[in-house]
Amino acid sequence: IIDRSLTEGLSVIIEGTHLVPGFISEKYITMPNIIFIVLTLSSEDHHKKRFSARAKISNRPMERYLKHFKIIRMINNYIVEQAKKNNIPVVENVSISQTVEKCLEIITERFMNLDDGNDDDF
């Protein structure tokens, strides 16, 4: 998906727990126009409430997630740990407006800190 998007000049957001920092090819990590960000919820209560909110707008039953909540938290914690080990920004995802603001800060900072100052790479 990443290679195709780069070839076609598309802007995409790829999300999911299958994207584990440290398991992603080094070539993508060093590309200036690819930015990895991990979103998390440190609070287990907030995390459980998200499943409830999601169930109201989708066909994903909350009970299924709550049944496996301990494993879900283990995966979440592992991804956060891997992000920190691999210098991937971790954003606390409590408020959508604050999350978007923080992600935009990270993206802007990345653009501002390009080594060659040439934004033709984008």
DAUR-V514896 format. One record per backbone hydrogen bond with DSSP energy under -1.0 kcal/mol. NH is the residue of the N-H (numbers start at 1). CO is the residue of the C=O. E is the energy in kcal/mol with one decimal. If there is no record, write none. Layout:
nh/co/e
NH/CO/E
NH/CO/E
//
This chain:
nh/co/e
5/1/-2.3
6/2/-2.5
7/3/-2.6
8/4/-2.5
10/5/-2.5
19/16/-1.6
20/18/-1.1
23/20/-2.2
28/25/-1.3
29/25/-1.2
30/26/-1.6
34/31/-1.4
38/89/-2.9
40/91/-2.4
47/43/-2.1
48/44/-2.6
49/45/-2.2
50/46/-1.5
51/47/-1.1
52/48/-1.4
53/49/-2.4
54/50/-2.8
55/51/-2.2
56/52/-1.1
57/54/-1.0
66/62/-2.5
67/63/-2.4
69/66/-1.2
72/68/-2.4
73/69/-2.7
74/70/-1.8
75/71/-2.4
76/72/-2.6
77/73/-2.8
78/74/-2.1
79/75/-2.6
80/76/-2.4
81/77/-2.4
82/78/-2.7
83/79/-2.4
84/80/-2.3
85/81/-2.1
86/82/-1.7
87/84/-1.2
88/83/-3.1
91/38/-3.3
93/40/-3.6
99/95/-2.9
100/96/-2.7
101/97/-2.2
102/98/-2.5
103/99/-2.5
104/100/-2.6
105/101/-2.0
106/102/-2.2
107/103/-2.5
108/104/-2.8
109/105/-2.7
110/106/-2.1
111/107/-2.2
112/108/-2.4
113/109/-1.5
114/111/-1.0
121/118/-1.0
122/119/-1.4
//
